[in-house]
Amino acid sequence: MNRLRLEASIVETGTLRYTPAGLPVIDVTLAHAGTSEEAGVARQVEFSIPAVAIGPISAKVMALGLEKPAQWAGFLAKKHRNSRTLVFHITALQEFEKDC
């Protein structure tokens, strides 16, 4: 199974483009900072990851804007067929509720 879920914010957004089939595509960079447990010890984790949203989810990604935390779901795949670089393909996102 290839599933990835994380809490992150968009720190960089590319230009909206379209596939030859007419699907909207947006490239973004997501950044995560938090604490995870490893071998019973809390560990500070910070990273950024290239991500892409294809199809209807791209509108949700563009509407979210920069630096707004959200919960992201998707899968990892090679950037290109012969590439070693991985890209996070976004399939769902949930914006965090704002405190009133």
Secondary structure, DSSP 8 states (H G I E B T S, - for coil): ---EEEEEEEEEE---EE-TT--EEEEEEEEEEEEEEETTEEEEEEEEEEEEEETTHHHHHHHH-TT--EEEEEEEEESSTT---EEEEEEEEEE-----
